[in-house]
Amino acid sequence: MALRHQIEYAAAAALLGMARFLPERGVHGLFQGIARMAYLAMGQRRELALRNLAIVFPDMSPRERRRIAVRSYQNIGDALALNALVMANRITDERLLGMIETDGWEDFLRRKAGYKEGVLAVTGHLGNWELLPHYAGLALDGQLHAIARQSDNPIIERKLVMPLRERFGTKVFYKKHALLHVVKAVRRGAVCALLLDQKLNPPEGFYIDFCGRRAPTGGTPALLQIRFGIPVQPVFMVRTGHQKYRLILPEPIPWEEHGDPVEEQVRALTILHQNLMEQMIRRYPEQWFWMHNRWGLKKDEP
């Protein structure tokens, strides 16, 4: 096991240990401080975030883009603080549910009751996306399944990330062979979740316009919706205040098979899915994960 992995895990475990005895405000302050330091110290990630913001908001002033970038880092700090408190057993299930107001939840439950099988829930790196499976695990009957990318640090993945994700009953599928697992789970009536806003280069993915610039994109949600008739439900968990969140469930994007080649239909439906993601990013820009290289930018690329 790499020494770097052990050092990273020791640091993460130390932070979790502090989350067990610090006042809750102190825990949030600690992670906010770490987020601010990361913004200042990680120059390449900071510049990537600012370049991404320039793509989406070309008419915005550099000062305003910097403000949004800082707030994006702070949003990550807020999410990590809450996760640390959950892992430290300082947030009860009842209290966690009480932090979340819903917009469209009852309509979703009615739609779900009318489906013959399960549902594919799609979201993005917006707000506190790790809180989504926590809520679903507490509020839904049946197990939630999620497609996830395995962490770069296997120790943190095994000892911290997976226990948090599975704490409320979520079954995690890693990307390899995930499509088959999703289809089987949905056939059993389960809810499966994946992220819309990840980069996927050809030949696995394809390029579409996203926020005004070509971006390598995966079409898995569209493929599942078209080929297997799986209902696709957009869902987002945005922060509205200190330990306050809103669960937003927009209307699903409908699609009917119309005889065109499947590849063309997947591209067209993927554009609709990504358009919804773009709307949410523009609505909550301070809560998106701007430090991700969504457009596959090279260092010397404007």
C-alpha positions in Angstrom: 0.0 0.0 0.0 1.4 3.4 -1.0 2.7 5.6 1.8 0.8 8.5 0.4 -2.5 6.5 0.8 -1.6 5.8 4.4 -0.9 9.4 5.1 -4.1 10.6 3.5 -6.1 8.1 5.4 -4.4 9.1 8.7 -5.3 12.8 8.0 -8.9 11.9 7.1 -9.2 9.7 10.2 -7.8 12.5 12.4 -10.5 14.9 11.0 -13.2 12.4 11.7 -11.8 12.0 15.3 -12.1 15.8 15.8 -15.6 15.7 14.5 -16.5 13.4 17.4 -15.8 16.0 20.1 -15.7 19.5 18.6 -18.8 21.6 18.8 -20.8 21.3 15.6 -20.1 24.8 14.6 -16.4 24.0 15.2 -16.6 21.1 12.8 -18.2 23.2 10.1 -15.5 25.9 10.8 -12.8 23.3 10.5 -13.9 22.0 7.2 -14.6 25.5 5.9 -11.0 26.4 6.8 -9.7 23.4 5.0 -11.7 24.3 1.9 -10.3 27.9 1.9 -6.8 26.5 2.2 -7.4 24.1 -0.6 -8.6 27.0 -2.8 -5.4 29.0 -2.1 -2.9 26.1 -2.1 -4.1 24.0 -5.1 -3.3 26.4 -7.9 -4.1 24.1 -10.8 -7.5 23.1 -9.5 -8.3 26.8 -8.7 -7.3 27.8 -12.2 -9.4 25.0 -13.7 -12.4 26.1 -11.7 -12.0 29.7 -13.0 -11.5 28.5 -16.6 -14.7 26.4 -16.3 -16.6 29.4 -14.9 -15.4 31.5 -17.9 -16.9 28.9 -20.2 -20.3 29.0 -18.6 -20.3 32.7 -17.7 -18.2 34.5 -20.3 -19.8 37.9 -19.6 -19.3 37.7 -15.8 -16.5 39.7 -14.3 -13.3 37.9 -13.1 -14.0 39.1 -9.6 -17.5 37.5 -9.6 -16.1 34.2 -11.0 -13.6 34.1 -8.2 -16.3 34.7 -5.7 -18.3 31.8 -7.1 -15.2 29.6 -7.2 -14.5 30.3 -3.5 -18.1 29.6 -2.6 -18.0 26.3 -4.5 -15.0 25.2 -2.4 -16.9 26.3 0.7 -19.9 24.2 -0.4 -17.6 21.1 -0.5 -16.4 22.0 3.0 -20.0 22.2 4.2 -20.9 18.8 2.7 -17.8 17.2 4.2 -18.6 18.6 7.6 -22.1 17.2 7.6 -20.8 13.8 6.4 -18.2 13.8 9.2 -20.9 14.5 11.8 -23.1 11.7 10.3 -20.1 9.3 10.5 -19.4 10.4 14.1 -23.0 9.4 15.0 -23.9 13.0 16.0 -26.8 13.4 13.6 -29.8 11.2 14.2 -31.9 9.9 11.4 -34.9 12.1 12.5 -32.7 15.2 12.6 -31.2 14.4 9.2 -34.7 14.1 7.7 -35.7 17.4 9.4 -32.9 19.2 7.6 -34.5 18.5 4.2 -37.5 20.1 2.6 -38.8 18.5 -0.6 -40.0 19.9 -3.9 -41.8 17.3 -6.0 -41.3 14.3 -3.6 -45.0 13.4 -3.4 -45.4 13.5 -7.1 -42.4 11.3 -7.5 -43.9 8.7 -5.1 -47.1 8.7 -7.1 -45.3 8.2 -10.4 -43.1 5.5 -8.8 -46.1 3.6 -7.6 -47.4 3.5 -11.1 -44.3 2.1 -12.7 -44.1 -1.7 -13.4 -40.4 -1.8 -12.4 -37.9 0.5 -10.9 -36.5 4.0 -11.6 -33.2 5.5 -12.7 -32.4 8.6 -10.7 -30.0 11.0 -12.3 -28.2 13.9 -10.5 -25.0 15.8 -10.7 -22.1 17.2 -8.5 -24.4 19.9 -7.2 -25.2 20.9 -3.6 -24.7 18.0 -1.3 -25.1 15.0 -3.7 -23.8 12.5 -1.1 -26.9 13.4 1.0 -29.2 12.1 -1.6 -28.7 8.4 -0.8 -28.9 9.1 2.9 -32.4 10.6 2.4 -33.5 7.9 0.0 -32.3 5.2 2.4 -34.4 6.7 5.2 -37.5 7.7 3.1 -37.9 5.0 0.5 -38.9 1.4 0.9 -36.4 -0.9 -0.7 -32.7 -0.6 -1.3 -31.1 2.2 -3.3 -28.4 1.3 -5.8 -25.8 3.8 -7.0 -23.1 3.8 -9.7 -19.9 5.4 -8.4 -16.3 5.9 -9.3 -13.9 4.2 -7.0 -11.8 6.5 -4.9 -8.1 6.9 -5.8 -7.2 6.0 -2.2 -8.2 2.4 -1.5 -7.9 2.7 2.3 -10.2 5.8 2.4 -12.5 4.0 0.0 -12.7 0.9 2.2 -12.8 2.4 5.6 -14.5 5.8 5.1 -16.3 6.2 1.8 -18.0 2.9 1.5 -19.2 2.8 5.1 -20.8 6.2 4.6 -22.4 5.3 1.4 -23.7 2.0 2.7 -24.8 3.4 6.1 -28.4 3.9 5.0 -28.6 0.8 2.8 -27.2 2.0 -0.5 -25.7 -0.8 -2.7 -22.8 0.7 -4.7 -21.9 -0.5 -8.2 -18.5 0.6 -9.6 -18.5 1.6 -13.2 -17.2 -1.7 -14.6 -20.2 -3.9 -15.6 -22.4 -1.3 -13.9 -24.9 -1.2 -16.8 -25.9 -4.9 -16.4 -26.2 -4.5 -12.6 -28.5 -1.4 -13.0 -30.8 -3.2 -15.5 -31.1 -6.2 -13.1 -31.8 -4.0 -10.1 -34.4 -1.9 -11.9 -36.1 -5.1 -13.1 -36.5 -6.0 -9.4 -38.1 -2.6 -8.8 -35.2 -0.8 -7.2 -34.2 2.8 -7.6 -30.7 3.2 -9.1 -28.8 6.5 -9.2 -25.9 7.9 -11.3 -24.3 11.2 -12.0 -25.1 13.1 -15.2 -22.2 15.6 -15.3 -19.1 13.3 -15.6 -16.6 13.4 -18.4 -16.6 10.4 -20.7 -14.3 10.5 -23.7 -15.0 8.7 -27.0 -15.3 5.9 -27.8 -17.2 5.2 -24.6 -18.8 8.7 -24.8 -19.4 11.4 -27.4 -19.2 15.1 -27.7 -22.3 17.4 -27.2 -22.7 21.1 -26.5 -22.8 21.6 -22.7 -23.0 25.2 -21.4 -21.9 26.6 -24.7 -18.8 24.3 -25.3 -18.3 20.8 -26.6 -17.9 18.4 -23.8 -17.2 14.6 -23.8 -20.4 13.0 -22.3 -21.8 9.6 -21.5 -25.2 8.5 -22.8 -25.9 5.7 -20.3 -29.1 7.3 -18.8 -30.5 7.9 -22.3 -29.6 4.4 -23.5 -31.3 2.8 -20.5 -34.4 5.0 -21.0 -34.7 4.2 -24.8 -33.6 0.6 -25.0 -35.2 -0.7 -21.7 -38.0 1.8 -21.1 -36.6 2.6 -17.7 -38.1 5.8 -16.3 -35.4 8.5 -15.6 -36.1 10.8 -12.7 -33.9 13.9 -12.2 -33.1 14.7 -8.6 -31.0 17.3 -6.9 -30.1 18.1 -3.3 -29.2 21.8 -2.9 -28.2 23.7 0.2 -30.5 26.5 1.4 -28.8 27.4 4.7 -26.8 26.1 7.6 -27.8 22.4 7.7 -30.8 23.2 5.6 -31.4 21.5 2.2 -34.0 21.2 -0.5 -34.6 18.0 -2.4 -35.7 19.0 -5.9 -37.4 16.4 -8.2 -38.3 18.0 -11.6 -40.6 16.3 -14.0 -39.0 13.4 -15.8 -38.0 14.0 -19.4 -40.3 11.9 -21.6 -39.1 10.0 -24.6 -40.8 7.8 -27.2 -39.1 5.4 -29.6 -39.5 6.9 -33.1 -37.5 4.6 -35.4 -34.3 6.5 -35.8 -31.0 4.6 -35.1 -30.5 4.1 -31.4 -27.2 6.0 -31.5 -29.0 9.1 -32.8 -31.8 8.8 -30.3 -29.3 8.4 -27.4 -27.5 11.6 -28.5 -30.7 13.6 -28.8 -32.1 12.4 -25.4 -28.7 12.9 -23.7 -28.8 16.6 -24.9 -32.1 17.0 -23.1 -30.7 15.4 -19.9 -27.7 17.7 -20.1 -29.8 20.7 -20.8 -31.5 20.1 -17.4 -28.2 19.8 -15.7 -27.1 23.0 -17.3 -30.2 24.8 -16.0 -29.5 23.6 -12.4 -25.9 24.7 -12.6 -26.9 28.2 -13.8 -29.5 28.3 -11.1 -27.1 27.3 -8.3 -23.6 28.1 -9.6 -22.0 28.4 -6.2 -22.9 24.8 -5.4 -21.5 23.0 -8.5 -18.2 21.2 -8.5 -16.2 23.6 -10.7 -12.8 22.1 -10.0 -13.7 19.0 -12.2 -12.4 19.0 -15.7 -15.8 18.6 -17.3 -14.8 19.8 -20.7 -11.5 17.9 -20.8 -9.5 21.1 -21.1 -5.7 20.9 -21.7 -3.3 23.1 -19.8 -2.6 25.3 -22.8 -6.1 25.4 -24.1 -8.0 28.7 -23.8 
